[in-house]
């Protein structure tokens, strides 16, 4: 079994190396494969930073490719869950499923945006599957993914251009705090807008 798993890991690394050689198209493919539940070593994050460091002028294209690939891969899971319903969530505990459903019911696009911004071990794929199973509106799902993943990959590209080989370590050590900070800002904005809406309704 161990030999089998090592063989799979080696094959995935070889596939990733081949795709990296394709530049932006490779980034798109890696983002798609990784998001569609076949995780590659480091995923698109490492690739975006490595290629952006090697070619600064191409950084925006690498970021765009990663966003498109990651979004497309997530859509595969979304539509699979939309067709399969809650049966696709069986491997997750009832408590987790109920918690995620409650967040999506109450906060909708904001909950999905938070899931796409927050770092592991936040259960991003559970949110993707739940969005499909509970039939979240497609455009809201896509908008949240593009915004959240766009922020993440753009930050990675910028760090690679500015700090070079140190970017990966900087991202690893500081992104959890950055992700939580962005999540907190989103929550504050939501609460502020909700408060303003209630005041307008009260005065109308």
WODA-V956458 format. One record per residue. N is the residue number from 1. RES is the residue in one letter. PHI is phi in whole degrees, -180 to 180 (NA if undefined). PSI is psi in radians with two decimals (999 if undefined). D_LAST is the distance of its C-alpha to the last C-alpha in whole Angstrom. Layout:
# WODA-V956458
N:RES:PHI:PSI:D_LAST / N:RES:PHI:PSI:D_LAST
This chain:
# WODA-V956458
1:X:NA:-0.75:67 / 2:X:-63:-0.73:67 / 3:X:-63:-0.69:69 / 4:X:-62:-0.80:67 / 5:X:-66:-0.69:64 / 6:X:-64:-0.65:65 / 7:X:-65:-0.72:66 / 8:X:-64:-0.77:63 / 9:X:-61:-0.73:62 / 10:X:-65:-0.72:64 / 11:X:-65:-0.69:63 / 12:X:-67:-0.68:60 / 13:X:-65:-0.71:61 / 14:X:-64:-0.73:63 / 15:X:-62:-0.78:60 / 16:X:-63:-0.76:58 / 17:X:-61:-0.71:61 / 18:X:-64:-0.75:61 / 19:X:-68:-0.63:58 / 20:X:-59:-0.63:57 / 21:X:-64:-0.26:60 / 22:X:-89:0.03:58 / 23:X:68:-2.29:55 / 24:X:-61:-0.66:52 / 25:X:-64:-0.65:53 / 26:X:-66:-0.70:54 / 27:X:-61:-0.76:51 / 28:X:-60:-0.79:49 / 29:X:-65:-0.72:51 / 30:X:-64:-0.75:51 / 31:X:-60:-0.71:48 / 32:X:-66:-0.87:48 / 33:X:-63:-0.77:50 / 34:X:-64:-0.74:49 / 35:X:-72:-0.47:46 / 36:X:-85:0.42:47 / 37:X:78:0.39:49 / 38:X:-120:1.40:52 / 39:X:-63:2.28:52 / 40:X:-99:2.66:54 / 41:X:-56:2.01:55 / 42:X:83:-0.30:53 / 43:X:59:-2.82:50 / 44:X:-71:-0.31:49 / 45:X:-60:-0.93:48 / 46:X:-63:-0.68:52 / 47:X:-67:-0.76:52 / 48:X:-59:-0.77:50 / 49:X:-68:-0.74:51 / 50:X:-65:-0.82:55 / 51:X:-72:-0.63:54 / 52:X:-66:-0.63:52 / 53:X:-66:-0.67:54 / 54:X:-75:-0.52:57 / 55:X:-143:1.58:55 / 56:X:-58:-0.73:53 / 57:X:-66:-0.39:52 / 58:X:-91:-0.03:51 / 59:X:-52:-0.84:49 / 60:X:-59:-0.62:46 / 61:X:-70:-0.68:47 / 62:X:-64:-0.71:48 / 63:X:-63:-0.82:45 / 64:X:-60:-0.76:43 / 65:X:-63:-0.71:46 / 66:X:-65:-0.72:45 / 67:X:-64:-0.81:42 / 68:X:-64:-0.79:43 / 69:X:-64:-0.79:45 / 70:X:-65:-0.70:43 / 71:X:-67:-0.76:40 / 72:X:-64:-0.73:43 / 73:X:-64:-0.69:45 / 74:X:-66:-0.56:42 / 75:X:-66:-0.54:41 / 76:X:-60:-0.82:44 / 77:X:-66:-0.70:43 / 78:X:-58:-0.87:40 / 79:X:-71:-0.58:41 / 80:X:-64:-0.74:44 / 81:X:-71:-0.60:42 / 82:X:-63:-0.65:39 / 83:X:-79:-0.70:43 / 84:X:-83:-0.31:44 / 85:X:71:-2.72:41 / 86:X:-70:-0.17:41 / 87:X:-64:-0.46:45 / 88:X:-73:-0.19:45 / 89:X:-99:0.13:43 / 90:X:-62:-0.51:46 / 91:X:-74:-0.21:48 / 92:X:-95:2.60:45 / 93:X:-66:2.63:45 / 94:X:-56:-0.61:42 / 95:X:-64:-0.79:40 / 96:X:-65:-0.76:40 / 97:X:-61:-0.78:39 / 98:X:-65:-0.69:36 / 99:X:-66:-0.76:35 / 100:X:-68:-0.73:34 / 101:X:-61:-0.71:33 / 102:X:-63:-0.73:30 / 103:X:-65:-0.74:29 / 104:X:-68:-0.66:29 / 105:X:-65:-0.70:27 / 106:X:-84:-0.67:25 / 107:X:-118:-0.20:25 / 108:X:51:-2.03:26 / 109:X:-62:-0.55:27 / 110:X:-68:-0.68:27 / 111:X:-64:-0.72:29 / 112:X:-68:-0.64:31 / 113:X:-64:-0.76:31 / 114:X:-60:-0.74:32 / 115:X:-64:-0.59:35 / 116:X:-81:-0.27:36 / 117:X:-96:-0.71:36 / 118:X:-67:2.52:38 / 119:X:-80:2.88:41 / 120:X:-58:2.59:44 / 121:X:-91:0.41:44 / 122:X:-59:2.30:41 / 123:X:-78:1.26:41 / 124:X:-59:-0.82:40 / 125:X:-66:-0.50:42 / 126:X:-63:-0.68:40 / 127:X:-67:-0.70:37 / 128:X:-62:-0.85:38 / 129:X:-64:-0.70:40 / 130:X:-67:-0.65:37 / 131:X:-60:-0.68:34 / 132:X:-74:-0.79:37 / 133:X:-63:-0.65:38 / 134:X:-97:0.17:34 / 135:X:59:0.88:33 / 136:X:-64:2.49:31 / 137:X:-57:2.35:30 / 138:X:-60:-0.81:33 / 139:X:-66:-0.57:31 / 140:X:-72:-0.67:29 / 141:X:-62:-0.85:32 / 142:X:-65:-0.74:34 / 143:X:-60:-0.73:31 / 144:X:-65:-0.74:31 / 145:X:-64:-0.81:35 / 146:X:-62:-0.75:35 / 147:X:-67:-0.84:33 / 148:X:-69:-0.86:35 / 149:X:-69:-0.60:38 / 150:X:-60:-0.77:38 / 151:X:-61:-0.82:37 / 152:X:-62:-0.90:40 / 153:X:-70:-0.60:43 / 154:X:-66:-0.71:42 / 155:X:-62:-0.74:42 / 156:X:-63:-0.77:46 / 157:X:-64:-0.75:47 / 158:X:-64:-0.75:46 / 159:X:-62:-0.70:48 / 160:X:-65:-0.70:51 / 161:X:-68:-0.70:51 / 162:X:-81:-0.68:50 / 163:X:-116:-0.06:52 / 164:X:63:-2.28:55 / 165:X:-67:-0.30:57 / 166:X:-81:-0.16:55 / 167:X:-59:-0.75:51 / 168:X:-61:-0.76:52 / 169:X:-67:-0.70:53 / 170:X:-62:-0.78:50 / 171:X:-63:-0.78:47 / 172:X:-60:-0.72:49 / 173:X:-82:-0.52:48 / 174:X:-109:-0.33:45 / 175:X:-64:-0.65:43 / 176:X:-53:-0.72:42 / 177:X:-70:-0.70:41 / 178:X:-64:-0.79:39 / 179:X:-60:-0.76:38 / 180:X:-66:-0.64:36 / 181:X:-65:-0.76:35 / 182:X:-64:-0.73:33 / 183:X:-60:-0.76:32 / 184:X:-63:-0.71:30 / 185:X:-64:-0.71:29 / 186:X:-62:-0.75:27 / 187:X:-64:-0.75:26 / 188:X:-62:-0.78:24 / 189:X:-62:-0.72:22 / 190:X:-62:-0.83:21 / 191:X:-64:-0.68:20 / 192:X:-65:-0.79:18 / 193:X:-65:-0.64:16 / 194:X:-65:-0.70:15 / 195:X:-65:-0.74:14 / 196:X:-63:-0.71:12 / 197:X:-63:-0.74:11 / 198:X:-65:-0.66:10 / 199:X:-66:-0.71:9 / 200:X:-65:-0.69:6 / 201:X:-66:-0.60:5 / 202:X:-72:-0.55:6 / 203:X:-91:-0.19:4 / 204:X:-86:999:0
